Amino acid sequence: MVDLPVASSSSKPSNLAAYNGPERRAGASARQWLMAMLDEIDYGMVLVAGRARILHLNHAARLEFDRVHPLQVLGGELRARSPQDVAPLFDALHSASQRGLRKLLTLGDGSQRVCVSIVPLPAMDQGDGAFTLVTLGKRQVCGTLAVQGFARCHGLTAAETRVLEALSRDARPSQIAAQLGVGIATVRTQIGNIRLKTGAPSIRALVWQVAGLPPMMSALRSISGADFDRTA
């Protein structure tokens, strides 16, 4: 985890820069709480200083930033992957940091299009610059980790979990059967078991149960089997 910067000694009197009393310790604790809160949110969130410098990527953002996501991290900065998105992202971050303006962007193409919110935040400490929070929209209604967390909570088997993942991608039972190499009757039985265990009256209601889950990132980290380096 990258801690939020404190102004250097060149911008503050030396006696204040060296002070480590209760006020400073409380500020550091507040920053740690903020970072921990961001990591518990099941949406990718990036805390940016200035126009592009990344201070913190939450756990969900680290999972989102794959090779095809419209945004990427280059040299510790938040950058657009496609040339057509470079100017809109730059303008939105500049407007947030310099003018305090919010912006909603749509970046990427086709199935990789993502809505991104750019929200200016006030400085946390006197002497710090303003920060910007970039929140990533989800590329699918029910992410794989969310489905796995839901399945684990309801005691679904591995086979039932695979069926639930396919349902969350809007696949029909016949398509699921073909994908998994099983009979349609098997898939229908598994769907029935899933509905029984979750109390969902229909497939649609089942998918919406998953889509409406609260953040469960602590549990999902153990499921994903990856504990990311927190140095941005």
C-alpha positions in Angstrom: 0.0 0.0 0.0 1.3 3.4 -0.9 0.8 6.0 1.8 -0.4 9.4 0.9 2.4 11.9 0.6 3.2 14.5 3.3 4.6 17.8 2.1 8.4 17.8 2.1 10.6 19.8 4.4 11.2 22.4 1.7 7.5 23.4 1.8 7.2 23.5 5.6 9.4 24.8 8.4 11.9 22.2 9.6 10.5 22.1 13.1 7.1 21.2 11.8 8.4 18.7 9.3 10.1 16.8 12.1 7.2 17.0 14.5 5.6 13.6 15.1 3.0 14.4 17.8 -0.6 13.2 18.1 -1.9 15.3 15.2 0.6 13.7 12.8 0.0 10.2 14.1 -3.8 10.7 13.8 -3.3 11.8 10.2 -1.3 8.7 9.4 -3.9 6.5 11.0 -6.7 8.2 9.0 -4.8 7.5 5.7 -4.3 3.9 6.7 -8.1 3.6 7.4 -8.9 5.2 4.1 -6.7 2.7 2.1 -8.1 -0.2 4.0 -11.7 1.0 3.2 -10.8 1.3 -0.5 -9.5 -2.3 -0.5 -12.9 -3.5 0.9 -14.9 -2.1 -2.0 -15.7 -4.4 -4.9 -15.2 -1.8 -7.5 -11.8 -0.8 -8.9 -10.7 2.4 -7.3 -7.5 4.4 -8.0 -6.4 7.3 -5.9 -4.4 9.8 -8.0 -2.3 12.9 -7.1 -2.0 15.7 -9.6 -2.9 14.7 -13.2 -1.9 11.1 -13.2 0.4 9.9 -10.4 -1.0 6.9 -8.7 -1.0 6.8 -4.9 -3.1 3.7 -4.4 -4.7 0.9 -6.4 -7.3 -1.0 -4.4 -7.5 -4.8 -4.6 -10.3 -4.8 -7.1 -8.4 -2.4 -9.4 -5.4 -4.6 -9.4 -7.6 -7.5 -10.6 -9.3 -5.3 -13.2 -6.1 -4.0 -14.9 -5.5 -6.8 -17.3 -4.0 -6.6 -20.8 -7.3 -5.4 -22.4 -8.6 -3.0 -19.9 -8.9 0.6 -21.3 -6.8 1.9 -18.5 -3.3 0.8 -17.5 -0.4 1.7 -15.1 2.7 3.0 -16.7 5.6 4.3 -14.7 3.5 4.7 -11.6 0.9 6.8 -13.6 -2.6 6.1 -14.7 -2.7 6.0 -18.5 -5.3 5.3 -21.3 -4.5 2.2 -23.4 -6.0 3.5 -26.6 -4.8 6.7 -28.3 -8.4 7.9 -28.7 -8.8 7.9 -24.9 -5.6 9.7 -24.0 -7.0 13.3 -24.4 -10.3 12.7 -22.7 -8.6 11.0 -19.7 -6.0 13.8 -19.4 -8.7 16.5 -19.6 -10.8 14.8 -17.0 -8.0 14.4 -14.5 -6.8 18.0 -15.1 -10.3 19.4 -14.6 -10.6 17.4 -11.3 -7.3 18.4 -9.9 -7.3 22.1 -11.1 -10.9 23.0 -11.2 -12.6 20.5 -8.9 -14.9 19.2 -11.6 -16.5 15.8 -11.7 -16.5 13.8 -14.9 -18.0 10.5 -16.2 -16.0 9.0 -19.1 -16.6 6.0 -21.4 -13.3 4.5 -22.4 -12.4 1.5 -24.7 -14.2 -0.2 -27.5 -16.7 -3.0 -28.0 -17.0 -5.5 -25.1 -14.1 -3.7 -23.3 -15.9 -0.4 -23.0 -15.9 0.8 -19.4 -17.5 3.8 -17.7 -15.1 5.6 -15.4 -16.0 8.3 -12.8 -13.5 11.0 -12.0 -14.1 12.7 -8.6 -12.0 15.4 -7.0 -11.2 15.0 -3.3 -9.9 17.6 -0.9 -6.4 17.5 0.5 -6.2 15.4 3.7 -3.3 17.3 5.3 -2.4 21.0 5.2 0.2 21.5 2.5 -0.9 18.5 0.5 -2.3 18.9 -3.0 -5.8 17.8 -4.0 -6.4 14.2 -4.9 -8.6 12.5 -7.4 -10.6 9.3 -7.1 -11.0 7.3 -10.2 -13.7 4.6 -9.9 -13.9 1.9 -12.6 -17.2 0.6 -13.9 -17.6 -3.2 -14.1 -17.2 -4.8 -17.5 -19.7 -7.5 -16.5 -22.6 -7.5 -14.1 -21.3 -10.4 -12.0 -17.5 -10.7 -11.7 -15.9 -14.1 -11.3 -14.7 -13.4 -7.8 -18.2 -12.2 -6.7 -19.7 -15.4 -8.1 -17.2 -17.5 -6.3 -17.7 -15.7 -3.0 -21.5 -16.1 -3.4 -21.1 -19.8 -4.2 -18.9 -20.4 -1.2 -21.3 -18.7 1.1 -24.2 -20.9 -0.1 -22.2 -24.2 -0.2 -22.4 -24.7 -3.9 -20.3 -27.4 -5.4 -17.5 -26.7 -8.0 -19.8 -27.9 -10.8 -22.6 -25.7 -9.6 -20.3 -22.8 -9.3 -19.2 -23.2 -12.9 -22.9 -23.2 -14.0 -23.6 -20.1 -11.9 -20.6 -18.3 -13.5 -22.0 -19.1 -16.9 -25.5 -17.9 -16.0 -24.0 -14.7 -14.8 -22.5 -14.2 -18.3 -26.1 -14.6 -19.7 -25.5 -18.0 -21.1 -28.5 -20.3 -21.7 -28.6 -23.8 -20.2 -28.1 -25.4 -23.6 -25.0 -23.2 -24.1 -23.7 -24.1 -20.7 -24.1 -27.8 -21.4 -22.1 -27.5 -24.6 -19.4 -25.4 -22.9 -19.0 -27.9 -20.0 -19.4 -31.0 -22.0 -22.4 -32.3 -20.1 -26.0 -33.1 -20.8 -28.7 -30.4 -20.7 -30.5 -32.5 -18.0 -27.4 -32.3 -15.8 -27.2 -28.5 -16.2 -30.9 -28.2 -15.3 -30.5 -30.3 -12.2 -27.5 -28.2 -11.1 -29.6 -25.0 -11.7 -32.3 -26.5 -9.6 -29.8 -27.3 -6.8 -28.4 -23.7 -7.0 -31.9 -22.2 -6.7 -32.7 -24.5 -3.8 -29.5 -23.6 -1.9 -29.9 -19.8 -2.5 -33.6 -19.5 -2.3 -33.8 -17.8 -5.7 -37.3 -18.2 -7.4 -35.8 -18.0 -10.9 -32.6 -17.7 -12.8 -33.1 -14.0 -13.3 -33.6 -13.5 -9.6 -30.5 -15.7 -8.9 -28.3 -13.5 -11.2 -29.6 -10.3 -9.5 -28.8 -11.8 -6.1 -25.1 -12.0 -7.2 -25.2 -8.6 -8.9 -26.5 -7.0 -5.8 -23.9 -8.4 -3.4 -22.2 -6.0 -1.0 -18.4 -5.8 -1.1 -16.7 -9.0 0.2 -13.1 -8.4 -0.8 -11.6 -9.9 2.3 -13.2 -13.3 1.5 -12.5 -12.9 -2.2 -8.8 -12.4 -1.6 -8.5 -15.8 -0.1 -10.5 -17.3 -2.9 -8.3 -15.7 -5.6 -5.2 -17.1 -4.0 -3.3 -13.9 -4.7 -2.0 -11.3 -2.3 -0.8 -8.4 -4.4 2.3 -6.3 -3.7 0.9 -3.1 -2.5 3.6 -0.9 -3.8 2.3 1.1 -6.8 
